[in-house]
Amino acid sequence: MNKEIILKALQELRKQEKRKFSQTVDLIINLKNFDIKRENINLFVSLPYKIKDKKVCAFLTKKSNIVNTITKAEFEGYKGKKTKKLSKDYDFFISIASLMPSVATSFGRVLGPLGKMPSPQLGMILKEDDKSIEEILEKINKTIRVRSKEPSLKIPVGNEGMKDEEIAENILAVYNAVLNALTRKKESIRAVLIKFTMTKPIKLEVK
């Protein structure tokens, strides 16, 4: 995909009606010849530029001054509605590896279906020191997850307040990651579009 095409589309989007909030920039990839039951896209994509700081909660053996923490001793207090509220309050969850069996038992039923369980790809730490926690938080803030729940992927890749060059770099990173994950590559892509939260989408030419 050509960066110049993306930059031109972003300029067109910025000409549309302004809103009173910073709109999200969404990348939409419509797929074809893609069997949602047999094929699966589940990626963690590292972005060149951070979109926003994510709300992160950690499952640890002791309280941390860096991230909101739920210790193992507090697991029993999270049941039913309290766990569902927790899942809505945070974008991401991390855990010390040694607690993962207990995390799965206590929170897996709610966090699992939402795709928010700490995972080996992004969300698990081996040490509870400040450096390890800071490193994973920085990585999380520059990473997005792409999952194929239907043959159309809608992925946040930026916000209106970012520079067009930064948004374009993020779009290219996500597009290329999805393209590489598809068995039939470009043959599986019907169309690629970008939009702001409240605008109509603009189609991008895929060469």
C-alpha positions in Angstrom: 0.0 0.0 0.0 1.2 3.5 -0.9 1.7 6.0 1.9 0.9 8.9 -0.3 -2.6 7.4 -1.0 -3.1 7.2 2.8 -2.0 10.8 3.4 -4.3 12.1 0.7 -7.3 10.2 2.2 -6.5 11.7 5.6 -6.5 15.2 4.2 -9.9 14.5 2.7 -11.2 13.2 6.1 -10.0 16.4 7.8 -12.1 18.5 5.5 -15.3 16.9 6.8 -17.3 18.4 9.7 -15.3 19.0 12.9 -16.5 17.4 16.1 -16.1 18.6 19.7 -14.0 15.6 20.6 -10.8 14.0 19.2 -12.1 11.3 16.8 -10.6 7.9 16.5 -9.1 6.9 13.2 -10.3 3.5 12.1 -8.8 1.2 9.5 -11.4 -1.1 7.9 -10.2 -4.2 6.1 -13.0 -6.1 4.3 -12.1 -9.7 3.5 -13.3 -12.1 0.8 -12.9 -15.9 0.4 -12.3 -15.9 4.1 -13.9 -18.7 6.1 -14.4 -17.2 9.6 -14.9 -20.7 11.0 -11.8 -22.3 9.6 -9.5 -19.3 9.4 -8.5 -17.1 12.2 -6.6 -13.8 12.6 -5.3 -13.2 16.2 -2.4 -10.7 16.1 -0.6 -8.3 18.4 0.7 -5.5 16.2 3.4 -3.2 17.5 2.7 0.4 16.3 5.3 3.0 15.5 3.3 5.6 17.3 1.1 5.3 20.5 -2.6 6.1 20.0 -3.4 6.6 23.7 -2.4 5.3 27.2 -4.4 2.2 27.9 -6.0 1.4 31.3 -4.0 -1.5 32.7 -4.6 -3.7 35.7 -2.1 -6.2 37.1 -2.5 -9.5 38.9 0.6 -9.6 41.2 1.7 -11.0 44.6 2.2 -7.5 46.0 1.0 -4.0 45.3 2.8 -1.9 42.7 3.2 1.8 42.7 3.3 1.8 38.9 0.1 0.0 37.9 -3.3 -0.7 39.6 -2.9 -4.1 41.2 -5.1 -6.9 42.4 -3.1 -9.3 44.7 -3.8 -13.0 45.0 -5.3 -12.4 48.5 -7.9 -10.2 46.9 -9.0 -12.7 44.2 -11.8 -14.1 46.3 -13.5 -10.7 46.4 -14.0 -10.6 42.7 -17.1 -12.6 41.7 -20.1 -12.1 39.5 -20.9 -8.4 38.8 -17.6 -7.2 40.4 -15.5 -9.2 37.8 -17.7 -7.9 34.9 -17.2 -4.3 36.1 -13.5 -4.9 36.4 -13.4 -6.1 32.8 -15.1 -2.9 31.6 -12.9 -0.6 33.7 -9.6 -1.8 32.1 -8.4 -2.1 28.5 -5.7 -4.6 29.4 -4.6 -7.1 32.1 -1.1 -8.3 32.9 0.0 -11.0 35.4 3.1 -12.4 37.0 3.5 -15.8 35.3 3.3 -17.8 38.6 -0.2 -16.5 39.3 -1.7 -17.4 35.9 -3.4 -20.7 37.0 -5.2 -18.8 39.8 -6.0 -15.9 37.4 -7.5 -18.3 35.0 -9.6 -19.9 37.7 -10.8 -16.6 39.2 -11.2 -14.4 36.1 -10.9 -16.6 33.0 -14.7 -17.0 32.6 -15.2 -13.3 32.2 -11.9 -12.1 30.7 -11.4 -15.0 28.3 -14.3 -14.4 25.9 -13.4 -10.7 25.9 -9.9 -11.4 24.8 -8.5 -9.7 27.9 -6.8 -12.6 29.6 -3.0 -12.0 30.1 -1.2 -13.9 27.4 2.4 -15.1 26.8 2.5 -12.9 23.7 1.7 -9.7 25.6 0.6 -9.6 29.2 2.8 -11.9 31.2 5.9 -11.0 33.3 8.4 -13.2 35.0 9.5 -10.6 37.6 7.6 -8.1 39.6 10.3 -5.4 39.7 9.5 -1.9 38.5 11.6 -2.2 35.3 9.7 -5.2 34.1 6.4 -3.6 34.8 7.4 -0.3 33.1 8.7 -2.1 30.0 5.5 -4.1 29.5 3.3 -1.1 30.1 5.2 0.8 27.4 4.9 -2.1 25.0 1.1 -2.4 25.7 0.6 1.3 25.0 2.1 0.8 21.5 0.4 -2.5 20.7 -3.0 -3.3 19.4 -4.8 -6.6 19.0 -6.4 -7.6 15.8 -9.0 -10.5 15.9 -11.2 -11.7 13.2 -14.7 -12.1 14.6 -16.3 -11.5 11.2 -15.0 -11.0 7.6 -14.6 -7.3 8.2 -11.8 -6.0 10.5 -12.3 -2.6 12.1 -9.0 -1.5 13.8 -8.3 1.8 15.7 -5.0 3.1 14.3 -4.8 6.6 15.6 -6.7 9.7 16.7 -7.5 13.0 15.1 -4.9 14.8 17.2 -2.0 12.8 15.7 0.1 13.9 12.7 -1.0 12.5 9.4 2.5 10.9 8.9 2.2 9.1 12.3 -1.3 7.8 11.4 -0.1 6.7 8.0 2.8 4.8 9.6 0.4 3.0 12.0 -1.9 2.1 9.1 0.9 0.6 7.1 2.1 -1.4 10.1 -1.4 -2.9 10.7 -2.2 -3.5 7.1 1.1 -5.3 6.5 0.7 -7.5 9.6 -2.9 -8.5 8.5 -1.7 -9.1 5.0 1.1 -11.4 6.2 -1.4 -13.3 8.3 -3.7 -14.1 5.5 -3.2 -17.4 3.7 -4.0 -16.0 0.3 -2.6 -12.6 1.0 -4.1 -9.9 -1.3 -6.5 -12.4 -2.8 -8.3 -12.4 0.5 -8.8 -8.6 0.7 -12.0 -7.1 -0.8 -11.4 -3.5 0.2 -9.5 -1.3 2.6 -11.0 1.9 4.0 -10.2 4.5 6.6 -12.6 6.8 8.6 -12.8 9.0 11.6 -15.4 8.1 14.3 -18.2 10.3 12.8 -17.2 10.4 9.1 -18.0 8.3 6.1 -15.2 5.9 5.1 -12.8 6.7 2.3 -11.6 3.7 0.2 -7.8 3.2 -0.2 -6.4 1.8 -3.4 -4.5 -1.4 -2.7 -1.8 -2.1 -5.3 
